[in-house]
Amino acid sequence: MGMFHKLKVGDMIINSIDWEMTPDLTFGTFESWGGRERVRNNNELIYYFFIDNWGDSPKLCLMERGVKHAKIIAEINAPLNMVSECVKSQGAVAFFERSFAINEALQEWLIKNVLDDGDASLIHPIKEQQFVEDMGPRLPKWDGKKTSGDALLLPSSQAVLTDEQVAEIIKKWNFFDSQLNPEGSFLTHFCDSGSHTLVDQHSGLMWQRGGLDISSHRTMNKNIAELNKKGFRGHHDWRLPTLEEAMSLMESAMNDKGIYLNPNFSREQPFIFVAAQRAPGGYWFVDYKQGRAFWSSGTIPGGFGRLCRSVTE
């Protein structure tokens, strides 16, 4: 429910802030089931404040949010001690829960100091920048032939795995994991298969260079089904990789994009869902930014998708 305070961000005037919206609520409202009690149509935008705690220090930000649309449009120069105290009050959280709702103290500070006729110098609009990603050095062309029986076939079936089993898998295949196996290294041999895909001739898998946008686990499965119905780059059998398949992409050194991946892969999918649930609960992910496997609830904040398919005989 909005409170009607005016806020000017650059040339844009915002007339209502949704004080009840939080990062945790956005997936239910805008991604999973539509939140029609809040969102009346797919073009409607709402604005809310939140704390971004992904960097070296937490920042108070203003988010513009709609269905399949999320953009931070301003940073607010709030007292760091207030922002830090709000983060501290969240208690222990999962590793990928680093976007937080503001507390009552920050709300009152915003109303008193920033909104309506407040201090405009505290508002720093964020200009959207065009970014063209470097997709790495040229690779040899794939000849289009299915990989022979020499390919090292990784497990390809969905699994339910405990923490101990994941640790054993990483060491068994000598995958690099910054926490569980920092000396690990897995051999890959990538070829350019065209149309935004790569083939690893060592594992016999074709991969998306990019992937699917962040979503809940339920929405991710729905998006994969829709992609296969339409076909992606001429194929209809794309799937989430298993934990082993996803870990096989992990490089033992961070590239210039800040991720532990071959530079021919996009950095825009830093952590991905895999076809593995966690026992006793949750979902497994592979995080190419931190260089590790981890588990979380799988619904909030969700994950990205980088799909694969087999090209073995």
C-alpha positions, 0 to 999 in steps of 0.5 A: 500500500503506497503512502503518497510522498513525492520524490524526484529522481533526475527528471522523473517524479515518483508520487507513491512509495510502497512501504510494504514491498520488500525484496522477499515479496517481489518474487511472489508478487512479480515472478511466481503467481502474479500478486494480483492483489497488488499488481493490476496489470503487467505494465504497472510499476511500483517503487520501494526502498531496500538495502543492497548488501552485495558490495563492500558496504551496504547501500540504501537504494530505490528500486523500480519494479514491475512484472519481469522488470527490476531496475535500481534507479537511485542510491540514497546517501543515508547515514551508514550507521543506520543502514548497517544497523538495519542489516545487523538486525536481520540476523543470520541469513543465507548467503544469497539473501543480501537484499534487505527490507528497510526498518522503521528507523530508515523509513522515518529518516527518509520521510524526514530528510529525503521525500517531498521537499527534502534534501535533493543532494542525498539522491543519486540517480543511477544512469543505465549504461549500455554494456557489451560483454566480451565473450572470450577468445575465438574457439575452434568450430565444432564439426557437428558430430556427436561426441564419441565414446571417449567422452567422460559421461557425467551423471545426468539424472536428477538427484537428492543429495546431502551436504556430505554427498556433495563434498564427496562428488566434488572430490571424486571428480576433482572439481574446483570448489573454493571451499571444499576442493581449492586444489581441484581442476577438471579438464574441458575442451570447448568448441564453438557450436554456433548460435550462442552455444558451446560444446564440451567435447570432454563431457559430451555436453552442449551448453548455453553461453548465456542462459535464463533470467533469475526466477523461482524454481517453479518458474524456472521449470516452466520457462524451460518447458516453454523454451523446449516447446519453441526450440532453442537453437534448433533443439528441444531437449534442453535441461537443467544440468546435474550438480556434476555437469554444472561443476564441470564448468567451474574454472580453478581461476577467476576470469576477467569478468569476475567469475570462475568460468571459461570467458566464452560463457556470459557473466550474467548468470553468476549462480544457477539452479541444478537438477538436485534437491538437498536432503533434508530440504532446499535446492542445490546451486552452483555459484560461479562468482564465489566458486562453489556449490551451495544450497538455499530454499530455491524460491527466494531469491531464486536462481538463474539457469544455464541449460545443457543437452547431450551430444554423445552417441 
